[in-house]
Amino acid sequence: MTEWLTMIFMISSGLFMLLAALGVLRLPDLPTRMHASTKAGALGAILIMAAAAFFFADGVVVTKAIAVILFILITAPIAAHAIGRAGYFIGVPLWDGSVKDELKSCYDPETHRLVSGLETADEIEAYRKNLDIKPKVKLKQRSKKKVAPPPSTKS
């Protein structure tokens, strides 16, 4: 019975991974590709871990499989959201058939500032006064160390 469950989980996992790959190849823009790869890819990875847990049926393996499943469930949506949002902010175009763009009215591409619509009148006024102030980014400079040349082997 466990062999059959393992086979079903592994075949299902392969199908969901294939579906994720097809979604990345076929869908028209970044948000829809991220949706396909996150949902189907995460489900495929979870099914593989479930297959491993059923096949080995050892307490340590089952515990590790559950930990990996929880990690995937927690991190996959957050990572997809962060990548999709970063793509939107750097200007990756949306598909022409997109129905809704909820960030369009909240995001200023000139200043790269995002407003929620819940700001007070004072906050909006302070925002408008400081449009010319860009966020400061400090880049850490690498110090250039002089490296001694290798010793010569001439005799």
C-alpha positions as CSV (number, residue, x, y, z in Angstrom):
1,M,0.0,0.0,0.0
2,T,2.8,2.5,0.8
3,E,4.4,1.7,-2.5
4,W,1.2,2.7,-4.3
5,L,0.9,5.9,-2.3
6,T,4.5,6.7,-3.0
7,M,4.0,6.2,-6.7
8,I,0.9,8.3,-6.8
9,F,2.6,11.1,-4.9
10,M,5.7,11.0,-7.1
11,I,3.7,10.9,-10.4
12,S,1.5,13.7,-9.2
13,S,4.6,15.7,-8.2
14,G,6.1,15.2,-11.6
15,L,2.9,16.4,-13.3
16,F,2.7,19.5,-11.1
17,M,6.4,20.3,-11.8
18,L,5.7,19.8,-15.5
19,L,2.7,22.1,-15.2
20,A,4.9,24.7,-13.4
21,A,7.5,24.6,-16.2
22,L,4.8,24.9,-18.9
23,G,3.3,27.9,-17.0
24,V,6.7,29.6,-16.9
25,L,7.2,29.0,-20.7
26,R,3.7,29.8,-21.9
27,L,2.2,32.5,-19.7
28,P,2.6,36.1,-21.0
29,D,4.0,38.2,-18.1
30,L,5.9,38.1,-14.8
31,P,3.0,38.0,-12.3
32,T,1.2,35.1,-14.1
33,R,4.5,33.2,-14.5
34,M,5.3,33.7,-10.8
35,H,1.8,32.4,-9.9
36,A,2.2,29.3,-12.0
37,S,5.7,28.5,-10.8
38,T,4.9,29.2,-7.1
39,K,1.7,27.3,-6.8
40,A,2.5,24.2,-9.0
41,G,6.2,24.1,-8.1
42,A,5.5,24.3,-4.4
43,L,2.8,21.6,-4.6
44,G,5.2,19.4,-6.6
45,A,7.9,19.8,-4.0
46,I,5.5,19.1,-1.2
47,L,4.3,15.9,-2.9
48,I,7.9,14.7,-3.3
49,M,8.5,15.2,0.4
50,A,5.3,13.4,1.2
51,A,6.4,10.5,-1.0
52,A,9.7,10.3,0.8
53,A,7.9,10.4,4.2
54,F,5.6,7.5,3.2
55,F,8.4,5.5,1.6
56,F,10.9,5.6,4.4
57,A,8.3,5.7,7.2
58,D,11.0,6.6,9.8
59,G,10.4,9.2,12.5
60,V,13.5,11.2,11.5
61,V,12.6,11.2,7.8
62,V,9.0,12.1,8.5
63,T,10.0,14.9,10.8
64,K,12.4,16.3,8.2
65,A,9.8,16.0,5.5
66,I,7.3,17.9,7.5
67,A,9.9,20.6,8.3
68,V,10.7,21.0,4.6
69,I,7.0,21.1,3.7
70,L,6.4,23.8,6.3
71,F,9.4,25.7,5.0
72,I,8.1,25.6,1.4
73,L,4.6,26.7,2.5
74,I,6.0,29.6,4.3
75,T,8.7,30.8,1.9
76,A,7.3,30.2,-1.6
77,P,4.5,32.7,-1.5
78,I,6.7,35.3,0.2
79,A,9.5,34.9,-2.4
80,A,7.1,35.0,-5.3
81,H,5.5,38.2,-3.9
82,A,8.8,39.8,-3.5
83,I,10.1,38.9,-6.9
84,G,6.8,40.0,-8.6
85,R,6.8,43.3,-6.7
86,A,10.4,43.9,-7.6
87,G,9.7,43.2,-11.2
88,Y,6.8,45.7,-11.1
89,F,8.9,48.4,-9.5
90,I,11.7,48.1,-12.0
91,G,9.2,48.4,-14.9
92,V,8.7,44.9,-16.2
93,P,5.6,45.4,-18.5
94,L,2.3,43.7,-17.7
95,W,0.4,41.7,-20.2
96,D,-2.0,43.8,-22.4
97,G,-4.8,41.5,-21.3
98,S,-4.3,42.2,-17.6
99,V,-7.6,43.2,-16.0
100,K,-6.4,44.8,-12.8
101,D,-3.3,46.9,-11.8
102,E,-3.8,47.7,-8.1
103,L,-0.4,49.4,-7.7
104,K,-0.8,51.8,-10.6
105,S,-2.5,54.5,-8.5
106,C,-0.2,53.9,-5.5
107,Y,3.3,53.7,-7.0
108,D,5.3,56.6,-8.3
109,P,7.9,55.4,-10.8
110,E,9.8,58.7,-10.7
111,T,10.5,58.6,-6.9
112,H,10.0,54.8,-6.4
113,R,7.7,55.5,-3.5
114,L,4.6,53.5,-2.7
115,V,1.6,55.0,-0.9
116,S,-1.2,52.9,0.6
117,G,-4.0,55.4,0.4
118,L,-4.4,55.4,4.2
119,E,-2.0,58.3,4.8
120,T,-3.2,61.4,6.7
121,A,-3.3,64.8,5.0
122,D,-0.1,65.8,6.9
123,E,1.8,62.7,5.6
124,I,0.7,63.4,2.0
125,E,1.8,67.0,2.3
126,A,5.2,65.9,3.7
127,Y,5.5,63.4,0.9
128,R,4.8,66.1,-1.7
129,K,7.3,68.5,-0.2
130,N,10.0,65.8,-0.2
131,L,9.6,64.5,-3.7
132,D,13.1,65.7,-4.7
133,I,14.7,63.8,-1.8
134,K,15.7,60.3,-3.0
135,P,16.3,57.5,-0.5
136,K,19.9,57.3,0.3
137,V,21.7,54.1,-0.5
138,K,25.1,53.5,0.9
139,L,27.3,51.3,-1.1
140,K,30.2,49.6,0.7
141,Q,33.4,50.2,-1.2
142,R,35.9,47.4,-1.3
143,S,39.3,48.4,-0.3
144,K,41.9,47.6,-2.9
145,K,44.7,45.7,-1.3
146,K,48.0,45.4,-3.1
147,V,48.9,41.8,-3.6
148,A,52.6,41.0,-3.7
149,P,53.7,39.3,-6.9
150,P,54.6,35.6,-6.7
151,P,58.2,34.9,-6.1
152,S,60.2,34.2,-9.3
153,T,61.4,30.7,-9.9
154,K,64.4,31.8,-12.0
155,S,67.8,30.7,-10.7
